[in-house]
Amino acid sequence: MAYLPNTAAERAAMLHELGKRDVADLFAQVPEGLKRHSVDLPEPMSELELVQYFRELGRLNERIAPGRNFLGAGSSRRFSPAVVNAIISRPDFYTIYTPYQAEASQGVLQATYEFQTMITLLTGLDVANASLYDGASALAEATHMAIGQTGRRNVVVAGALHPEYAQVLGTYANGQDYQVVRAAVGADGRVDHRRLADAVTSATAAVILQQPNFYGVLEDPQPVADLAHAAGALLIACVDPISVGILASPGDWGADLAVGDGQPLGLPLSFGGPYLGFIACREALLRRIPGRLVGATVDAQGRRGFVLTLQAREQHIRRENATSNITTNHALMALAATTYLARMGGDGLRRLAELSAQRAHWLAAAIAERPGYGLAWSGPFLSEFVIRTPRAAEEVQTAMLQRGVLPGLPLGRFDPALQDALLVSVTELNDATSLKAYLDALP
């Protein structure tokens, strides 16, 4: 059967309206070298044959055991309790991409309200919204909030920010006409405070600090907060939610906004998504927060209920008055993170962070004893660290992959000066056997 719903006469009428002779004219601007006039497809298969074919393809995939995966840089394998998948697999949750008519479901609204509450507890701030797409977009939105609040057009990145977050931030900066200035790291892997002091001026809207930073190094955040506030700027903290189980909350050291990615909170890697962005702020910034906000109230009979309290977005108000073009949230992923946090609790997060840190420090010390290897930075770290390798880090990675270990992320793709640097991430899944396998696989 034909899959084009339009008749030949209808297609001819549309082409005439467009001033085109035939369908080929619609693609005249496409270079000939990019056009494909036919596709070399194999013979058709039955459903049974097709399923068997893809199963055979799947068997060709090279698999790395979760415990032997040391890849991090913002996305990492972590344990997810079975209850997380059980909850989000309920059809009344997973069949809605995002609850545009959320008032119809008190369950979805309550889950979102609990998510917001948990994010405020993690960050030590007053308000959190119903989630965003990912950590990078959350950072860009927080920066937009700071610019709107201060009326300034300059943003300073303090030290090592995730390069992909920086790329997204740069895209927003180009579109919204503000400048991003970088203050580099010093010899210890932390932000160079002298360079930071030179970069922060009376034109600075916000200072962005990642804690731990992209290299896994722990920053000293209080002086950065003091410097930003002394210049009349806001401080935006970019944080790993698991690390807050053992580190001070951003609100405790003066952050005005806190953002991050919720992937570590029970979400699988899933080839890069969908993930979850979170954003929290002080109450003074409430009216600038993007997306939607769920609040608790009581009905006419005094019963507790949940409603969409704030939707300062273009679908509900005039576009020129909207706080952002962000129009939705990752409701299902937020539910997964909420379930994870409810199951783990504060003690569980602390124990996870402690276990990851203990194993990371043991592995880092053992690697540093090997000839030709050593830690790249002298600053303290939590569960991620950078090692220098005796030859190109990508060569080391290839050799270790052949031995069944994914050793980390080569940093040369982000900085040519770090061709011999490997970012290693350790989590609770990397047990003693896995750590020994890492050492045995080192070339």
DOSEVEX-244159 format. One line per field, with one value per residue (C-alpha): residue number from 1; residue in three letters; x, y, z. Coordinates in nm, 2 decimals. Layout:
N
num <- c(NUM_...) $
residuo <- c(ala_...) $
x <- c(X_...) $
y <- c(Y_...) $
z <- c(Z_...) $
//
This chain:
443
num <- c(1_2_3_4_5_6_7_8_9_10_11_12_13_14_15_16_17_18_19_20_21_22_23_24_25_26_27_28_29_30_31_32_33_34_35_36_37_38_39_40_41_42_43_44_45_46_47_48_49_50_51_52_53_54_55_56_57_58_59_60_61_62_63_64_65_66_67_68_69_70_71_72_73_74_75_76_77_78_79_80_81_82_83_84_85_86_87_88_89_90_91_92_93_94_95_96_97_98_99_100_101_102_103_104_105_106_107_108_109_110_111_112_113_114_115_116_117_118_119_120_121_122_123_124_125_126_127_128_129_130_131_132_133_134_135_136_137_138_139_140_141_142_143_144_145_146_147_148_149_150_151_152_153_154_155_156_157_158_159_160_161_162_163_164_165_166_167_168_169_170_171_172_173_174_175_176_177_178_179_180_181_182_183_184_185_186_187_188_189_190_191_192_193_194_195_196_197_198_199_200_201_202_203_204_205_206_207_208_209_210_211_212_213_214_215_216_217_218_219_220_221_222_223_224_225_226_227_228_229_230_231_232_233_234_235_236_237_238_239_240_241_242_243_244_245_246_247_248_249_250_251_252_253_254_255_256_257_258_259_260_261_262_263_264_265_266_267_268_269_270_271_272_273_274_275_276_277_278_279_280_281_282_283_284_285_286_287_288_289_290_291_292_293_294_295_296_297_298_299_300_301_302_303_304_305_306_307_308_309_310_311_312_313_314_315_316_317_318_319_320_321_322_323_324_325_326_327_328_329_330_331_332_333_334_335_336_337_338_339_340_341_342_343_344_345_346_347_348_349_350_351_352_353_354_355_356_357_358_359_360_361_362_363_364_365_366_367_368_369_370_371_372_373_374_375_376_377_378_379_380_381_382_383_384_385_386_387_388_389_390_391_392_393_394_395_396_397_398_399_400_401_402_403_404_405_406_407_408_409_410_411_412_413_414_415_416_417_418_419_420_421_422_423_424_425_426_427_428_429_430_431_432_433_434_435_436_437_438_439_440_441_442_443) $
residuo <- c(met_ala_tyr_leu_pro_asn_thr_ala_ala_glu_arg_ala_ala_met_leu_his_glu_leu_gly_lys_arg_asp_val_ala_asp_leu_phe_ala_gln_val_pro_glu_gly_leu_lys_arg_his_ser_val_asp_leu_pro_glu_pro_met_ser_glu_leu_glu_leu_val_gln_tyr_phe_arg_glu_leu_gly_arg_leu_asn_glu_arg_ile_ala_pro_gly_arg_asn_phe_leu_gly_ala_gly_ser_ser_arg_arg_phe_ser_pro_ala_val_val_asn_ala_ile_ile_ser_arg_pro_asp_phe_tyr_thr_ile_tyr_thr_pro_tyr_gln_ala_glu_ala_ser_gln_gly_val_leu_gln_ala_thr_tyr_glu_phe_gln_thr_met_ile_thr_leu_leu_thr_gly_leu_asp_val_ala_asn_ala_ser_leu_tyr_asp_gly_ala_ser_ala_leu_ala_glu_ala_thr_his_met_ala_ile_gly_gln_thr_gly_arg_arg_asn_val_val_val_ala_gly_ala_leu_his_pro_glu_tyr_ala_gln_val_leu_gly_thr_tyr_ala_asn_gly_gln_asp_tyr_gln_val_val_arg_ala_ala_val_gly_ala_asp_gly_arg_val_asp_his_arg_arg_leu_ala_asp_ala_val_thr_ser_ala_thr_ala_ala_val_ile_leu_gln_gln_pro_asn_phe_tyr_gly_val_leu_glu_asp_pro_gln_pro_val_ala_asp_leu_ala_his_ala_ala_gly_ala_leu_leu_ile_ala_cys_val_asp_pro_ile_ser_val_gly_ile_leu_ala_ser_pro_gly_asp_trp_gly_ala_asp_leu_ala_val_gly_asp_gly_gln_pro_leu_gly_leu_pro_leu_ser_phe_gly_gly_pro_tyr_leu_gly_phe_ile_ala_cys_arg_glu_ala_leu_leu_arg_arg_ile_pro_gly_arg_leu_val_gly_ala_thr_val_asp_ala_gln_gly_arg_arg_gly_phe_val_leu_thr_leu_gln_ala_arg_glu_gln_his_ile_arg_arg_glu_asn_ala_thr_ser_asn_ile_thr_thr_asn_his_ala_leu_met_ala_leu_ala_ala_thr_thr_tyr_leu_ala_arg_met_gly_gly_asp_gly_leu_arg_arg_leu_ala_glu_leu_ser_ala_gln_arg_ala_his_trp_leu_ala_ala_ala_ile_ala_glu_arg_pro_gly_tyr_gly_leu_ala_trp_ser_gly_pro_phe_leu_ser_glu_phe_val_ile_arg_thr_pro_arg_ala_ala_glu_glu_val_gln_thr_ala_met_leu_gln_arg_gly_val_leu_pro_gly_leu_pro_leu_gly_arg_phe_asp_pro_ala_leu_gln_asp_ala_leu_leu_val_ser_val_thr_glu_leu_asn_asp_ala_thr_ser_leu_lys_ala_tyr_leu_asp_ala_leu_pro) $
x <- c(0.00_0.11_0.21_0.16_-0.18_-0.20_-0.34_-0.15_-0.39_-0.33_0.05_0.03_-0.18_0.07_0.37_0.19_0.13_0.50_0.60_0.77_0.74_0.79_0.90_1.27_1.25_1.18_1.54_1.72_1.93_2.07_2.41_2.41_2.68_2.45_2.15_2.06_1.82_1.80_1.88_2.04_1.83_1.85_1.56_1.26_1.23_0.95_0.90_1.05_1.36_1.40_1.40_1.65_1.87_1.88_1.95_2.26_2.37_2.33_2.56_2.84_2.84_3.14_3.02_3.21_3.09_2.95_3.22_3.49_3.36_3.54_3.39_3.24_3.26_2.90_2.74_2.83_2.70_2.55_2.33_1.96_1.72_1.46_1.18_1.28_1.21_0.90_0.75_0.83_0.71_0.35_0.15_-0.01_0.34_0.53_0.26_0.29_0.59_0.52_0.19_0.06_-0.27_-0.12_-0.41_-0.59_-0.35_-0.28_-0.03_0.19_0.16_0.25_0.55_0.68_0.62_0.83_1.10_1.12_1.13_1.42_1.62_1.59_1.70_2.00_2.10_2.02_1.82_1.46_1.29_1.33_1.13_0.98_1.30_1.47_1.62_1.97_2.25_2.39_2.06_1.99_2.32_2.24_1.89_2.04_2.28_1.99_1.82_2.13_2.16_1.79_1.82_2.14_2.10_2.46_2.61_2.92_2.95_3.27_3.35_3.56_3.80_3.73_3.37_3.25_3.34_3.00_2.83_3.05_2.95_2.58_2.65_2.83_2.54_2.30_2.55_2.56_2.18_2.12_2.42_2.63_3.00_3.15_3.50_3.71_3.94_4.18_4.29_4.62_4.88_4.66_4.37_4.16_4.06_4.34_4.20_4.43_4.29_3.94_3.97_4.09_3.80_3.52_3.42_3.12_2.99_2.97_2.62_2.73_3.03_2.99_3.17_3.15_3.20_3.38_3.51_3.54_3.87_3.72_3.91_3.74_3.73_3.73_3.39_3.36_3.62_3.46_3.12_3.26_3.44_3.12_2.90_3.15_3.12_2.74_2.73_2.54_2.71_2.59_2.69_2.71_2.70_2.70_2.39_2.56_2.86_2.62_2.57_2.91_3.00_2.84_2.53_2.57_2.33_2.56_2.85_2.66_2.54_2.24_2.15_2.24_2.22_2.32_2.23_2.02_2.15_2.33_2.00_1.89_1.89_2.06_2.32_2.09_2.34_2.32_1.96_1.70_1.85_1.73_1.83_1.77_1.78_1.72_1.75_1.69_1.34_1.44_1.48_1.16_0.98_1.27_1.28_1.20_0.95_0.69_0.65_0.41_0.28_0.07_-0.26_-0.60_-0.94_-1.27_-1.31_-0.97_-0.82_-0.45_-0.39_-0.13_-0.15_0.07_0.16_0.39_0.42_0.62_0.67_0.57_0.28_0.10_0.19_0.30_0.63_0.80_0.72_0.83_1.13_1.26_1.18_1.20_0.84_0.85_1.01_1.14_0.85_0.93_1.30_1.21_0.99_1.28_1.51_1.24_1.19_1.57_1.61_1.32_1.47_1.83_1.77_2.03_2.22_2.23_2.37_2.63_2.74_2.75_2.97_3.20_3.23_3.31_3.56_3.74_3.77_3.88_4.16_4.28_4.29_4.46_4.73_4.79_4.81_5.05_5.30_5.32_5.62_5.52_5.18_5.09_4.81_4.77_4.67_4.77_4.43_4.20_3.94_3.63_3.56_3.70_4.06_4.29_4.60_4.89_4.98_5.33_5.19_4.88_4.57_4.37_4.64_4.61_4.24_4.25_4.50_4.28_3.96_4.12_4.16_3.80_3.84_3.71_3.96_3.82_3.78_4.09_4.10_4.29_3.96_3.89_4.24_4.55_4.77_4.60_4.68_4.83_4.56_4.28_3.98_3.89_3.56_3.49_3.15_3.00_2.99_3.36_3.44_3.77_3.79_3.72_3.99_4.24_4.13_4.21_4.56_4.62_4.50_4.74_4.98) $
y <- c(0.00_0.36_0.55_0.90_1.02_1.29_1.22_1.31_1.60_1.73_1.71_1.89_2.17_2.21_2.22_2.48_2.69_2.67_2.75_2.41_2.18_1.86_1.71_1.71_2.09_2.09_1.96_2.16_2.33_2.00_1.93_1.63_1.46_1.44_1.30_0.93_0.82_0.47_0.27_-0.07_-0.26_-0.64_-0.87_-0.83_-1.05_-1.19_-1.07_-1.39_-1.36_-1.00_-1.06_-1.34_-1.11_-0.84_-1.09_-1.21_-0.85_-0.79_-1.09_-0.90_-0.62_-0.60_-0.57_-0.43_-0.55_-0.26_-0.30_-0.26_0.06_0.37_0.62_0.92_1.29_1.37_1.04_0.72_0.37_0.35_0.11_0.17_0.00_-0.23_-0.01_0.27_0.08_-0.08_0.27_0.43_0.12_0.19_0.28_0.58_0.73_0.62_0.69_1.07_1.24_1.55_1.64_1.93_1.89_1.79_1.90_1.58_1.37_1.44_1.16_1.32_1.65_1.51_1.32_1.65_1.84_1.58_1.60_1.98_1.94_1.68_1.91_2.20_1.97_1.86_2.20_2.40_2.65_2.77_2.68_2.41_2.37_2.06_1.96_2.05_1.85_1.79_1.95_2.16_2.33_2.38_2.57_2.78_2.86_2.96_3.19_3.35_3.40_3.58_3.81_3.90_3.96_4.18_4.34_4.27_4.10_3.92_3.57_3.42_3.05_2.97_2.69_2.36_2.34_2.04_2.12_2.02_2.24_2.52_2.46_2.48_2.79_2.94_2.87_3.05_3.34_3.39_3.39_3.61_3.84_3.81_3.73_3.43_3.47_3.18_3.19_2.90_2.64_2.65_2.39_2.21_2.17_2.43_2.77_3.03_3.29_3.56_3.51_3.49_3.82_3.98_3.84_3.94_4.30_4.53_4.40_4.04_3.89_3.56_3.34_2.97_2.71_2.34_2.14_1.89_2.04_1.86_1.71_1.58_1.82_1.98_2.35_2.58_2.75_3.00_3.25_3.22_3.30_3.60_3.73_3.71_3.87_4.15_4.24_4.23_3.91_3.59_3.25_2.95_2.61_2.32_2.01_1.63_1.53_1.22_1.43_1.65_1.34_1.41_1.77_2.09_2.19_2.49_2.70_2.65_2.82_3.10_2.98_3.17_2.91_2.54_2.32_1.97_1.65_1.39_1.10_0.95_0.94_0.60_0.67_0.43_0.56_0.48_0.59_0.95_1.00_1.09_1.24_1.51_1.86_2.02_2.38_2.55_2.91_3.15_3.28_3.62_3.46_3.27_3.47_3.41_3.03_2.86_2.59_2.50_2.49_2.26_2.38_2.24_2.38_2.29_2.27_2.41_2.11_2.16_1.86_1.88_1.90_1.99_2.25_2.41_2.72_2.90_2.85_3.15_3.01_3.11_2.86_3.02_3.39_3.63_3.52_3.85_3.81_3.45_3.37_3.11_2.91_2.60_2.47_2.13_1.90_1.54_1.42_1.05_1.10_1.33_1.05_0.80_1.04_1.10_0.73_0.68_0.95_0.83_0.48_0.58_0.87_1.11_0.83_0.62_0.91_0.97_0.61_0.59_0.91_0.77_0.43_0.58_0.82_0.55_0.32_0.61_0.72_0.36_0.32_0.66_0.57_0.23_0.38_0.65_0.38_0.24_0.37_0.64_0.71_0.98_1.22_1.52_1.76_1.80_1.93_1.71_1.50_1.29_1.00_1.12_1.20_1.26_1.05_1.12_0.82_0.72_0.75_0.90_0.83_0.70_0.44_0.34_0.32_0.10_-0.14_-0.17_-0.22_-0.52_-0.65_-0.59_-0.26_0.08_0.29_0.64_0.94_1.06_1.44_1.52_1.56_1.87_2.01_1.93_1.98_1.68_1.42_1.20_1.26_1.01_1.11_0.81_0.77_0.53_0.44_0.18_-0.06_-0.08_-0.34_-0.47_-0.72_-0.45_-0.23_-0.51_-0.58_-0.21_-0.24_-0.57_-0.41_-0.11_-0.13) $
z <- c(0.00_-0.05_0.26_0.11_0.22_-0.05_-0.39_-0.71_-0.77_-0.41_-0.45_-0.78_-0.63_-0.34_-0.58_-0.80_-0.49_-0.41_-0.76_-0.81_-1.11_-0.93_-0.60_-0.72_-0.73_-0.35_-0.30_-0.56_-0.30_-0.17_-0.33_-0.57_-0.38_-0.08_-0.26_-0.26_-0.54_-0.42_-0.10_-0.12_0.13_0.19_0.10_0.34_0.64_0.84_1.20_1.33_1.11_1.19_1.57_1.53_1.32_1.58_1.85_1.66_1.62_1.99_2.06_1.87_2.12_2.35_2.71_3.00_3.35_3.55_3.82_3.56_3.42_3.56_3.32_3.49_3.39_3.49_3.40_3.59_3.67_4.01_4.20_4.16_4.40_4.23_4.37_4.13_3.82_3.97_4.04_3.71_3.52_3.63_3.32_3.50_3.52_3.22_2.96_3.02_2.88_3.07_3.26_3.07_3.24_3.57_3.78_3.66_3.86_4.22_4.22_3.96_4.13_4.47_4.32_4.17_4.49_4.68_4.41_4.46_4.84_4.82_4.59_4.83_5.11_4.91_4.80_5.11_4.91_4.93_4.61_4.33_4.02_3.87_3.69_3.36_3.07_3.20_3.41_3.12_3.03_3.41_3.43_3.13_3.27_3.61_3.43_3.25_3.58_3.73_3.43_3.46_3.83_3.81_3.48_3.40_3.09_3.22_3.36_3.52_3.52_3.82_3.74_3.57_3.45_3.26_2.89_2.76_3.01_2.90_2.53_2.61_2.82_2.52_2.29_2.53_2.56_2.19_2.16_2.47_2.41_2.73_2.78_2.95_3.10_3.23_3.53_3.49_3.75_3.93_3.99_4.24_4.00_4.19_4.06_4.07_4.31_4.17_3.82_3.95_4.14_3.82_3.62_3.86_3.81_3.87_3.54_3.66_3.69_3.83_3.92_3.83_4.05_4.00_4.32_4.28_3.96_3.63_3.73_4.05_4.26_4.56_4.55_4.86_4.79_5.06_4.93_4.58_4.73_4.92_4.62_4.40_4.66_4.73_4.36_4.37_4.16_4.23_4.29_4.09_4.22_3.98_4.20_4.19_4.40_4.55_4.67_4.87_5.09_5.24_5.14_5.27_5.07_4.83_5.03_5.34_5.16_5.01_4.67_4.54_4.28_4.26_3.95_3.85_3.67_3.85_3.65_3.95_4.14_4.01_3.64_3.40_3.15_2.86_2.59_2.71_2.83_2.90_3.21_3.46_3.53_3.87_3.97_4.30_4.42_4.70_4.75_4.61_4.27_4.28_4.01_3.77_3.79_3.46_3.39_3.64_4.02_4.22_4.55_4.83_4.94_5.08_4.91_5.02_5.26_5.41_5.24_5.14_4.76_4.51_4.22_3.96_4.15_3.91_3.53_3.41_3.07_2.72_2.69_2.98_2.96_2.68_2.53_2.60_2.97_3.00_3.21_2.97_2.65_2.86_2.85_3.01_3.26_3.28_3.49_3.47_3.54_3.83_3.97_3.94_4.13_4.40_4.45_4.47_4.73_4.93_4.94_5.01_5.25_5.38_5.56_5.24_5.03_5.29_5.29_4.91_4.90_5.17_5.00_4.66_4.82_5.01_4.70_4.48_4.72_4.75_4.37_4.31_4.56_4.40_4.05_4.16_4.27_3.92_3.71_3.47_3.64_3.89_4.00_3.77_4.05_4.41_4.53_4.74_4.56_4.64_4.40_4.07_4.00_3.70_3.64_3.41_3.19_3.05_2.69_2.53_2.75_2.45_2.39_2.76_2.73_2.42_2.59_2.90_2.70_2.54_2.90_2.99_3.18_3.08_3.27_3.24_3.01_2.81_2.85_2.53_2.35_2.56_2.61_2.40_2.70_2.86_2.60_2.87_3.13_3.22_3.43_3.66_3.84_4.12_4.26_4.49_4.20_4.17_4.44_4.55_4.27_4.02_4.16_4.14_3.78_3.70_3.84_3.66_3.33_3.35_3.06) $
//
